[in-house]
Amino acid sequence: MAHYRATDPKREQFRRYLEKAGVVDTLTSVLVALYEQSDRPTNALEFVQQHLCAAAQTSADTEALQQEVMDLKEKCASLAEENKDLKTRLQRFEPASEDGATAD
């Protein structure tokens, strides 16, 4: 006979926390990878540890790359502004050609 067990609020809160942090998805993907192995590793725990480390490194790499992209976008915007300012300054000092356009 199946027993009905009331949901424990702490347990449910912890489960939502794990889902929100991506732990459930990561564990699921590692376990699926283990399940799909045609030749089962002799040490399943080692397999899981290796794949979890790879997932953690990927996450850290992704964060580092995202930060680098943000830094480069800021630098690009800064350089574009500087380029605009320099072009404006150059136009003030560059003599106008006969047709009124600036020389390149």
C-alpha positions as CSV (number, residue, x, y, z in Angstrom):
1,M,0.0,0.0,0.0
2,A,1.4,3.4,-1.0
3,H,1.8,5.9,1.7
4,Y,0.9,9.5,1.1
5,R,3.6,11.8,2.3
6,A,2.9,15.5,2.8
7,T,5.4,17.7,1.0
8,D,7.9,19.1,3.4
9,P,8.2,22.9,2.8
10,K,12.0,22.8,3.4
11,R,12.4,19.9,1.0
12,E,10.4,21.7,-1.7
13,Q,12.3,24.9,-1.2
14,F,15.6,23.0,-1.5
15,R,14.4,21.3,-4.6
16,R,13.5,24.7,-6.2
17,Y,16.9,26.1,-5.2
18,L,18.7,23.2,-6.9
19,E,16.6,23.6,-10.0
20,K,17.2,27.4,-10.1
21,A,20.9,26.9,-9.7
22,G,21.1,24.4,-12.6
23,V,22.2,21.6,-10.3
24,V,19.3,19.3,-11.3
25,D,19.9,19.8,-15.0
26,T,23.7,19.2,-14.7
27,L,23.2,16.1,-12.7
28,T,20.6,14.8,-15.1
29,S,22.8,15.4,-18.1
30,V,25.7,13.6,-16.4
31,L,23.5,10.6,-15.5
32,V,22.1,10.5,-19.0
33,A,25.6,10.5,-20.4
34,L,26.5,7.6,-18.1
35,Y,23.3,5.7,-19.1
36,E,24.0,6.2,-22.8
37,Q,27.6,4.7,-22.5
38,S,27.7,1.5,-24.5
39,D,30.7,0.3,-22.5
40,R,29.9,1.0,-18.8
41,P,32.8,2.4,-16.9
42,T,34.1,0.3,-14.1
43,N,34.0,3.2,-11.7
44,A,30.7,5.1,-12.2
45,L,31.5,7.5,-9.4
46,E,34.7,8.6,-11.2
47,F,32.8,9.0,-14.4
48,V,30.3,11.3,-12.7
49,Q,33.1,13.3,-11.0
50,Q,35.0,13.8,-14.2
51,H,31.8,15.0,-16.1
52,L,30.8,17.3,-13.2
53,C,34.3,18.9,-13.2
54,A,34.0,19.3,-17.0
55,A,30.6,21.0,-16.5
56,A,32.0,23.3,-13.8
57,Q,34.9,24.3,-16.0
58,T,32.6,25.0,-18.9
59,S,30.5,27.2,-16.6
60,A,33.6,29.1,-15.4
61,D,34.9,29.5,-18.9
62,T,31.6,30.8,-20.0
63,E,31.5,33.4,-17.3
64,A,35.1,34.5,-18.1
65,L,34.2,34.8,-21.8
66,Q,31.1,36.8,-21.0
67,Q,33.1,39.2,-18.9
68,E,35.7,39.5,-21.7
69,V,32.9,40.3,-24.2
70,M,31.5,43.0,-21.9
71,D,35.0,44.5,-21.5
72,L,35.6,44.5,-25.2
73,K,32.2,46.1,-25.9
74,E,33.0,48.9,-23.5
75,K,36.4,49.4,-25.1
76,C,34.9,49.4,-28.6
77,A,32.4,52.0,-27.5
78,S,35.1,54.1,-26.0
79,L,37.3,53.8,-29.2
80,A,34.3,54.7,-31.4
81,E,33.6,57.8,-29.3
82,E,37.3,58.7,-29.5
83,N,37.3,58.2,-33.3
84,K,34.3,60.4,-33.6
85,D,35.9,63.2,-31.6
86,L,39.2,62.9,-33.6
87,K,37.3,63.1,-36.9
88,T,35.5,66.2,-35.6
89,R,38.8,67.8,-34.6
90,L,40.4,66.9,-37.9
91,Q,37.6,68.5,-39.9
92,R,38.2,71.8,-38.1
93,F,41.9,71.8,-39.1
94,E,41.6,70.2,-42.6
95,P,41.2,72.8,-45.4
96,A,38.0,72.3,-47.4
97,S,38.3,71.3,-51.0
98,E,36.9,73.5,-53.8
99,D,33.5,71.8,-53.9
100,G,33.1,72.2,-50.1
101,A,33.8,68.6,-49.2
102,T,36.7,67.6,-46.9
103,A,39.7,65.8,-48.4
104,D,40.3,62.2,-47.6
